[in-house]
């Protein structure tokens, strides 16, 4: 099967995706605001849902700001800085959520990891170790995105060369 080149999404697709992510964030925040009466779950689930809603909202903004292609190096510095800050915030929000799951107070149940382990107290510790590793990876990626983005912001684009016209 031949490989087809990637195409840039249409403006409608970008706007629809950004709005869909923002709507998902609002719906999740509405669920969290409903409190325990709306959904009888452990209190930490609401905190995790609020952080997840922030990630969804930031991702929606990122899609709307940068969705039609990479922001040109000649774009205004403030626009490139907003795009970078939004991208870093998405990575950092994910890292915060996973870190909180791994290192936060209170008991945790890790069902997918628990299936691999015998019953006992080691399940929670193993789950926290695995999720903690993912959290460290998330923070490393956040740092990488921040540093690379800052380097891209610091590099000033060169002005385009004047067109050379051939002599007859």
Contact map, one row per residue, 1 for C-alpha under 8 A:
111000000000000000000000000000000000000000000000000000000000000000000000000000000000000000000000000000000000000000000000000000000000000000000000000000000000000000000000
111100000000000000000000000000000000000000000000000000000000000000000000000000000000000000000000000000000000000000000000000000000000000000000000000000000000000000000000
111110000000000000000000000000000000000000000000000000000000000000000000000000000000000000000000000000000000000000000000000000000000000000000000000000000000000000000000
011111000000000000000000000000000000000000000000000000000000000000000000000000000000000000000000000000000000000000000000000000000000000000000000000000000000000000000000
001111100000000000000000000000000000000000000000000000000000000000000000000000000000000000000000000000000000000000000000000000000000000000000000000000000000000000000000
000111110000000000000000000000000000000000000000000000000000000000000000000000000000000000000000000000000000000000000000000000000000000000000000000000000000000000000000
000011111000000000000000000000000000000000000000000000000000000000000000000000000000000000000000000000000000000000000000000000000000000000000000000000000000000000000000
000001111100000000000000000000000000000000000000000000000000000000011000000000000000000000000000000000000000000000000000000000000000000000000000000000000000000000000000
000000111110110000000000000000000000000000000000000000000000000000110000000000000000000000000000000000000000000000000000000000000000000000000000000000000000000000000000
000000011111110000000000000000000000000000000000000000000000000000010000000000000000000000000000000000000000000000000000000000000000000000000000000000000000000000000000
000000001111111000000000000000000000000000000000000000000000000000010000000000000000000000000000000000000000000000000000000000000000000000000000000000000000000000000000
000000000111111100000000000000000000000000000000000000000000000000000000000000000000000000000000000000000000000000000000000000000000000000000000000000000000000000000000
000000001111111110000000000000000000000000000000000000000000000000000000000000000000000000000000000000000000000000000000000000000000000000000000000000000000000000000000
000000001111111111000000000000000000000000000000000000000000001100110000000000000000000000000000000000000000000000000000000000000000000000000000000000000000000000000000
000000000011111111100000000000000000000000000000000000000000001100000000000000000000000000000000000000000000000000000000000000000000000000000000000000000000000000000000
000000000001111111110000000000000000000000000000000000000000000000000000000000000000000000000000000000000000000000000000000000000000000000000000000000000000000000000000
000000000000111111111000000000000000000000000000000000000001001000000000000000000000000000000000000000000000000000000000000000000000000000000000000000000000000000000000
000000000000011111111100000000000000000000000000000000000011111100000000000000000000000000000000000000000000000000000000000000000000000000000000000000000000000000000000
000000000000001111111110000000000000000000000000000000000001000000000000000000000000000000000000000000000000000000000000000000000000000000000000000000000000000000000000
000000000000000111111111000000000000000000000000000000000001000000000000000000000000000000000000000000000000000000000000000000000000000000000000000000000000000000000000
000000000000000011111111100000000000000000000000000000011011000000000000000000000000000000000000000000000000000000000000000000000000000000000000000000000000000000000000
000000000000000001111111110000000000000000000000000000011111100000000000000000000000000000000000000000000000000000000000000000000000000000000000000000000000000000000000
000000000000000000111111111000000000000000000000000000000000000000000000000000000000000000000000000000000000000000000000000000000000000000000000000000000000000000000000
000000000000000000011111111100000000000000000000000010011000000000000000000000000000000000000000000000000000000000000000000000000000000000000000000000000000000000000000
000000000000000000001111111110000000000000000000000111111000000000000000000000000000000000000000000000000000000000000000000000000000000000000000000000000000000000000000
000000000000000000000111111111000000000000000000000010001000000000000000000000000000000000000000000000000000000000000000000000000000000000000000000000000000000000000000
000000000000000000000011111111100000000000000000000000000000000000000000000000000000000000000000000000000000000000000000000000000000000000000000000000000000000000000000
000000000000000000000001111111110000000000000000110010000000000000000000000000000000000000000000000000000000000000000000000000000000000000000000000000000000000000000000
000000000000000000000000111111111000000000000000110010000000000000000000000000000000000000000000000000000000000000000000000000000000000000000000000000000000000000000000
000000000000000000000000011111111100000000000000000000000000000000000000000000000000000000000000000000000000000000000000000000000000000000000000000000000000000000000000
000000000000000000000000001111111110011000000000000000000000000000000000000000000000000000000000000000000000000000000000000000000000000000000000000000000000000000000000
000000000000000000000000000111111110000000000110110000000000000000000000000000000000000000000000000000000000000000000000000000000000000000000000000000000000000000000000
000000000000000000000000000011111110000000000000000000000000000000000000000000000000000000000000000000000000000000000000000000000000000000000000000000000000000000000000
000000000000000000000000000001111111111000000000000000000000000000000000000000000000000000000000000000000000000000000000000000000000000000000000000000000000000000000000
000000000000000000000000000000111111111000000100000000000000000000000000000000000000000000000000000000000000000000000000000000000000000000000000000000000000000000000000
000000000000000000000000000000000111111110100000000000000000000000000000000000000000000000000000000000000000000000000000000000000000000000000000000000000000000000000000
000000000000000000000000000000000111111100000000000000000000000000000000000000000000000000000000000000000000000000000000000000000000000000000000000000000000000000000000
000000000000000000000000000000100111111100000000000000000000000000000000000000000000000000000000000000000000000000000000000000000000000000000000000000000000000000000000
000000000000000000000000000000100111111110000000000000000000000000000000000000000000000000000000000000000000000000000000000000000000000000000000000000000000000000000000
000000000000000000000000000000000001111111000000000000000000000000000000000000000000000000000000000000000000000000000000000000000000000000000000000000000000000000000000
000000000000000000000000000000000001001111101100000000000000000000000000000000000000000000000000000000000000000000000000000000000000000000000000000000000000000000000000
000000000000000000000000000000000000000111111100000000000000000000000000000000000000000000000000000000000000000000000000000000000000000000000000000000000000000000000000
000000000000000000000000000000000001000011111110000000000000000000000000000000000000000000000000000000000000000000000000000000000000000000000000000000000000000000000000
000000000000000000000000000000000000000001111111000000000000000000000000000000000000000000000000000000000000000000000000000000000000000000000000000000000000000000000000
000000000000000000000000000000000000000011111111100000000000000000000000000000000000000000000000000000000000000000000000000000000000000000000000000000000000000000000000
000000000000000000000000000000010010000011111111110000000000000000000000000000000000000000000000000000000000000000000000000000000000000000000000000000000000000000000000
000000000000000000000000000000010000000000111111111000000000000000000000000000000000000000000000000000000000000000000000000000000000000000000000000000000000000000000000
000000000000000000000000000000000000000000011111111100000000000000000000000000000000000000000000100000000000000000000000000000000000000000000000000000000000000000000000
000000000000000000000000000110010000000000001111111110000000000000000000000000000000000000000000000000000000000000000000000000000000000000000000000000000000000000000000
000000000000000000000000000110010000000000000111111111000000000000000000000000000000000000000000000000000000000000000000000000000000000000000000000000000000000000000000
000000000000000000000000000000000000000000000011111111100000000000000000000000000000000000001001100000000000000000000000000000000000000000000000000000000000000000000000
000000000000000000000000100000000000000000000001111111110000000000000000000000000000000000001100100000000000000000000000000000000000000000000000000000000000000000000000
000000000000000000000001110110000000000000000000111111111000000000000000000000000000000000000000000000000000000000000000000000000000000000000000000000000000000000000000
000000000000000000000000100000000000000000000000011111111100000000000000000000000000000000001000000000000000000000000000000000000000000000000000000000000000000000000000
000000000000000000000000100000000000000000000000001111111110000000000000000000000000000011001100000000000000000000000000000000000000000000000000000000000000000000000000
000000000000000000001101100000000000000000000000000111111111000000000000000000000000000000000000000000000000000000000000000000000000000000000000000000000000000000000000
000000000000000000001101110000000000000000000000000011111111100000000000000000000000000000000000000000000000000000000000000000000000000000000000000000000000000000000000
000000000000000000000100000000000000000000000000000001111111110000000000000000000000011011000000000000000000000000000000000000000000000000000000000000000000000000000000
000000000000000001001100000000000000000000000000000000111111111000000000000000000000011001000000000000000000000000000000000000000000000000000000000000000000000000000000
000000000000000011111100000000000000000000000000000000011111111100000000000000000000000000000000000000000000000000000000000000000000000000000000000000000000000000000000
000000000000000001000100000000000000000000000000000000001111111110000000000000000000010000000000000000000000000000000000000000000000000000000000000000000000000000000000
000000000000000001000000000000000000000000000000000000000111111111100000000000000010011000000000000000000000000000000000000000000000000000000000000000000000000000000000
000000000000011011000000000000000000000000000000000000000011111111100000000000000000000000000000000000000000000000000000000000000000000000000000000000000000000000000000
000000000000011001000000000000000000000000000000000000000001111111110000000000000000000000000000000000000000000000000000000000000000000000000000000000000000000000000000
000000000000000000000000000000000000000000000000000000000000111111100000000000000010000000000000000000000000000000000000000000000000000000000000000000000000000000000000
000000000000000000000000000000000000000000000000000000000000011111111110000000000010000000000000000000000000000000000000000000000000000000000000000000000000000000000000
000000001000010000000000000000000000000000000000000000000000011111111100000000000000000000000000000000000000000000000000000000000000000000000000000000000000000000000000
000000011110010000000000000000000000000000000000000000000000000101111100000000000000000000000000000000000000000000000000000000000000000000000000000000000000000000000000
000000010000000000000000000000000000000000000000000000000000000001111110000000000000000000000000000000000000000000000000000000000000000000000000000000000000000000000000
000000000000000000000000000000000000000000000000000000000000000001111111000000000000000000000000000000000000000000000000000000000000000000000000000000000000000000000000
000000000000000000000000000000000000000000000000000000000000000001001111101000010000000000000000000000000000000000000000000000000000000000000000000000000000000000000000
000000000000000000000000000000000000000000000000000000000000000000000111111000000000000000000000000000000000000000000000000000000000000000000000000000000000000000000000
000000000000000000000000000000000000000000000000000000000000000000000011111000010000000000000000000000000000000000000000000000000000000000000000000000000001100000000000
000000000000000000000000000000000000000000000000000000000000000000000001111100000000000000000000000000000000000000000000000000000000000000000000000000000000100000000000
000000000000000000000000000000000000000000000000000000000000000000000011111110110000000000000000000000000000000000000000000000000000000000000000000000000000000000000000
000000000000000000000000000000000000000000000000000000000000000000000000011111110000000000000000000000000000000000000000000000000000000000000000000000000000000000000000
000000000000000000000000000000000000000000000000000000000000000000000000001111111000000000000000000000000000000000000000000000000000000000000000000000001000000000000000
000000000000000000000000000000000000000000000000000000000000000000000000000111111100000000000000000000000000000000000000000000000000000000000000000000000000000000000000
000000000000000000000000000000000000000000000000000000000000000000000000001111111110000000000000000000000000000000000000000000000000000000000000000000000000000000000000
000000000000000000000000000000000000000000000000000000000000000000000010101111111111000000000000000000000000000000000000000000000000000000000000000000001000000000000000
000000000000000000000000000000000000000000000000000000000000000000000000000011111111100000000000000000000000000000000000000000000000000000000000000000001000000000000000
000000000000000000000000000000000000000000000000000000000000000000000000000001111111110000000000000000000000000000000000000000000000000000000000000000000000000000000000
000000000000000000000000000000000000000000000000000000000000010011000000000000111111111000000000000000000000000000000000000000000000000000000000000000000000000000000000
000000000000000000000000000000000000000000000000000000000000000000000000000000011111111100000000000000000000000000000000000000000000000000000000010011000000000000000000
000000000000000000000000000000000000000000000000000000000000000000000000000000001111111110000000000000000000000000000000000000000000000000000000000000000000000000000000
000000000000000000000000000000000000000000000000000000000110110000000000000000000111111111000000000000000000000000000000000000000000000000000000000000000000000000000000
000000000000000000000000000000000000000000000000000000000110010000000000000000000011111111100000000000000000000000000000000000000000000000000000100000000000000000000000
000000000000000000000000000000000000000000000000000000000000000000000000000000000001111111110000000000000000000000000000000000000000000000000100110000000000000000000000
000000000000000000000000000000000000000000000000000000100100000000000000000000000000111111111000000000000000000000000000000000000000000000000000000000000000000000000000
000000000000000000000000000000000000000000000000000000100110000000000000000000000000011111111100000000000000000000000000000000000000000000000000000000000000000000000000
000000000000000000000000000000000000000000000000000000000000000000000000000000000000001111111110000000000000000000000000000000000000000001101100000000000000000000000000
000000000000000000000000000000000000000000000000000000000000000000000000000000000000000111111111000000000000000000000000000000000000000001100100000000000000000000000000
000000000000000000000000000000000000000000000000001101100000000000000000000000000000000011111111100000000000000000000000000000000000000000000000000000000000000000000000
000000000000000000000000000000000000000000000000000100100000000000000000000000000000000001111111110000000000000000000000000000000000000001000000000000000000000000000000
000000000000000000000000000000000000000000000000000000000000000000000000000000000000000000111111111000000000000000000000000000000000001101100100000000000000000000000000
000000000000000000000000000000000000000000000000001000000000000000000000000000000000000000011111111100000000000000000000000000000000001000000000000000000000000000000000
000000000000000000000000000000000000000000000001001100000000000000000000000000000000000000001111111110000000000000000000000000000000000000000000000000000000000000000000
000000000000000000000000000000000000000000000000000000000000000000000000000000000000000000000111111111000000000000000000000000000011011001000000000000000000000000000000
000000000000000000000000000000000000000000000000000000000000000000000000000000000000000000000011111111110000000000000000000000000011001100000000000000000000000000000000
000000000000000000000000000000000000000000000000000000000000000000000000000000000000000000000001111111110000000000000000000000000000000000000000000000000000000000000000
000000000000000000000000000000000000000000000000000000000000000000000000000000000000000000000000111111110001000000000000000000010010000000000000000000000000000000000000
000000000000000000000000000000000000000000000000000000000000000000000000000000000000000000000000011111110000000000000000000000111011001000000000000000000000000000000000
000000000000000000000000000000000000000000000000000000000000000000000000000000000000000000000000001111111000000000000000000000010001000000000000000000000000000000000000
000000000000000000000000000000000000000000000000000000000000000000000000000000000000000000000000001111111100000000000000000000000000000000000000000000000000000000000000
000000000000000000000000000000000000000000000000000000000000000000000000000000000000000000000000000000111110000000000000000000000000000000000000000000000000000000000000
000000000000000000000000000000000000000000000000000000000000000000000000000000000000000000000000000000011111000000000000000000000000000000000000000000000000000000000000
000000000000000000000000000000000000000000000000000000000000000000000000000000000000000000000000000000001111100000000000000100000000000000000000000000000000000000000000
000000000000000000000000000000000000000000000000000000000000000000000000000000000000000000000000000010000111110000000000000100000000000000000000000000000000000000000000
000000000000000000000000000000000000000000000000000000000000000000000000000000000000000000000000000000000011111001000000001100100000000000000000000000000000000000000000
000000000000000000000000000000000000000000000000000000000000000000000000000000000000000000000000000000000001111111000000001100100000000000000000000000000000000000000000
000000000000000000000000000000000000000000000000000000000000000000000000000000000000000000000000000000000000111111100000000000000000000000000000000000000000000000000000
000000000000000000000000000000000000000000000000000000000000000000000000000000000000000000000000000000000000011111110000000000000000000000000000000000000000000000000000
000000000000000000000000000000000000000000000000000000000000000000000000000000000000000000000000000000000000011111111000001001100000000000000000000000000000000000000000
000000000000000000000000000000000000000000000000000000000000000000000000000000000000000000000000000000000000111111111110001100100000000000000000000000000000000000000000
000000000000000000000000000000000000000000000000000000000000000000000000000000000000000000000000000000000000001111111100000000000000000000000000000000000000000000000000
000000000000000000000000000000000000000000000000000000000000000000000000000000000000000000000000000000000000000111111100000000000000000000000000000000000000000000000000
000000000000000000000000000000000000000000000000000000000000000000000000000000000000000000000000000000000000000011111110011000000000000000000000000000000000000000000000
000000000000000000000000000000000000000000000000000000000000000000000000000000000000000000000000000000000000000001111111001000000000000000000000000000000000000000000000
000000000000000000000000000000000000000000000000000000000000000000000000000000000000000000000000000000000000000001001111111000000000000000000000000000000000000000000000
000000000000000000000000000000000000000000000000000000000000000000000000000000000000000000000000000000000000000000000111111000000000000000000000000000000000000000000000
000000000000000000000000000000000000000000000000000000000000000000000000000000000000000000000000000000000000000000000011111110000000000000000000000000000000000000000000
000000000000000000000000000000000000000000000000000000000000000000000000000000000000000000000000000000000000000000001011111111000000000000000000000000000000000000000000
000000000000000000000000000000000000000000000000000000000000000000000000000000000000000000000000000000000000110011001111111111100000000000000000000000000000000000000000
000000000000000000000000000000000000000000000000000000000000000000000000000000000000000000000000000000000011110001000000111111110000000000000000000000000000000000000000
000000000000000000000000000000000000000000000000000000000000000000000000000000000000000000000000000000000000000000000000111111111000000000000000000000000000000000000000
000000000000000000000000000000000000000000000000000000000000000000000000000000000000000000000000000000000000000010000000011111111100000000000000000000000000000000000000
000000000000000000000000000000000000000000000000000000000000000000000000000000000000000000000000000001000000110011000000001111111110000000000000000000000000000000000000
000000000000000000000000000000000000000000000000000000000000000000000000000000000000000000000000000011100000000000000000000111111111000000000000000000000000000000000000
000000000000000000000000000000000000000000000000000000000000000000000000000000000000000000000000000001000000000000000000000011111111100000000000000000000000000000000000
000000000000000000000000000000000000000000000000000000000000000000000000000000000000000000000000000000000000000000000000000001111111110000000000000000000000000000000000
000000000000000000000000000000000000000000000000000000000000000000000000000000000000000000000000011011000000000000000000000000111111111000000000000000000000000000000000
000000000000000000000000000000000000000000000000000000000000000000000000000000000000000000000000011001100000000000000000000000011111111100000000000000000000000000000000
000000000000000000000000000000000000000000000000000000000000000000000000000000000000000000000000000000000000000000000000000000001111111110000000000000000000000000000000
000000000000000000000000000000000000000000000000000000000000000000000000000000000000000000000000010000000000000000000000000000000111111111000000000000000000000000000000
000000000000000000000000000000000000000000000000000000000000000000000000000000000000000000000011011001000000000000000000000000000011111111100000000000000000000000000000
000000000000000000000000000000000000000000000000000000000000000000000000000000000000000000000010001000000000000000000000000000000001111111110000000000000000000000000000
000000000000000000000000000000000000000000000000000000000000000000000000000000000000000000000000000000000000000000000000000000000000111111111000000000000000000000000000
000000000000000000000000000000000000000000000000000000000000000000000000000000000000000000110110010000000000000000000000000000000000011111111100000000000000000000000000
000000000000000000000000000000000000000000000000000000000000000000000000000000000000000000110010000000000000000000000000000000000000001111111110000000000000000000000000
000000000000000000000000000000000000000000000000000000000000000000000000000000000000000000000000000000000000000000000000000000000000000111111111000000000000000000000000
000000000000000000000000000000000000000000000000000000000000000000000000000000000000000000100000000000000000000000000000000000000000000011111111100000000000000000000000
000000000000000000000000000000000000000000000000000000000000000000000000000000000000000100110010000000000000000000000000000000000000000001111111110000000000000000000000
000000000000000000000000000000000000000000000000000000000000000000000000000000000000000000000000000000000000000000000000000000000000000000111111111000000000000000000000
000000000000000000000000000000000000000000000000000000000000000000000000000000000000000000000000000000000000000000000000000000000000000000011111111100000000000000000000
000000000000000000000000000000000000000000000000000000000000000000000000000000000000001100000000000000000000000000000000000000000000000000001111111110000000000000000000
000000000000000000000000000000000000000000000000000000000000000000000000000000000001000100000000000000000000000000000000000000000000000000000111111111000000000000000000
000000000000000000000000000000000000000000000000000000000000000000000000000000000000000000000000000000000000000000000000000000000000000000000011111111100000000000000000
000000000000000000000000000000000000000000000000000000000000000000000000000000000000000000000000000000000000000000000000000000000000000000000001111111110000000000000000
000000000000000000000000000000000000000000000000000000000000000000000000000000000001000000000000000000000000000000000000000000000000000000000000111111111000000000000000
000000000000000000000000000000000000000000000000000000000000000000000000000000000001000000000000000000000000000000000000000000000000000000000000011111111100000000000000
000000000000000000000000000000000000000000000000000000000000000000000000000000000000000000000000000000000000000000000000000000000000000000000000001111111110000000000000
000000000000000000000000000000000000000000000000000000000000000000000000000000000000000000000000000000000000000000000000000000000000000000000000000111111110000000000000
000000000000000000000000000000000000000000000000000000000000000000000000000010011000000000000000000000000000000000000000000000000000000000000000000011111111000000000000
000000000000000000000000000000000000000000000000000000000000000000000000000000000000000000000000000000000000000000000000000000000000000000000000000001111111000000000000
000000000000000000000000000000000000000000000000000000000000000000000000000000000000000000000000000000000000000000000000000000000000000000000000000000111111100000000000
000000000000000000000000000000000000000000000000000000000000000000000000100000000000000000000000000000000000000000000000000000000000000000000000000000001111110000000000
000000000000000000000000000000000000000000000000000000000000000000000000110000000000000000000000000000000000000000000000000000000000000000000000000000000011111000000000
000000000000000000000000000000000000000000000000000000000000000000000000000000000000000000000000000000000000000000000000000000000000000000000000000000000001111100000000
000000000000000000000000000000000000000000000000000000000000000000000000000000000000000000000000000000000000000000000000000000000000000000000000000000000000111110000000
000000000000000000000000000000000000000000000000000000000000000000000000000000000000000000000000000000000000000000000000000000000000000000000000000000000000011111000000
000000000000000000000000000000000000000000000000000000000000000000000000000000000000000000000000000000000000000000000000000000000000000000000000000000000000001111100000
000000000000000000000000000000000000000000000000000000000000000000000000000000000000000000000000000000000000000000000000000000000000000000000000000000000000000111110000
000000000000000000000000000000000000000000000000000000000000000000000000000000000000000000000000000000000000000000000000000000000000000000000000000000000000000011111000
000000000000000000000000000000000000000000000000000000000000000000000000000000000000000000000000000000000000000000000000000000000000000000000000000000000000000001111100
000000000000000000000000000000000000000000000000000000000000000000000000000000000000000000000000000000000000000000000000000000000000000000000000000000000000000000111110
000000000000000000000000000000000000000000000000000000000000000000000000000000000000000000000000000000000000000000000000000000000000000000000000000000000000000000011111
000000000000000000000000000000000000000000000000000000000000000000000000000000000000000000000000000000000000000000000000000000000000000000000000000000000000000000001111
000000000000000000000000000000000000000000000000000000000000000000000000000000000000000000000000000000000000000000000000000000000000000000000000000000000000000000000111
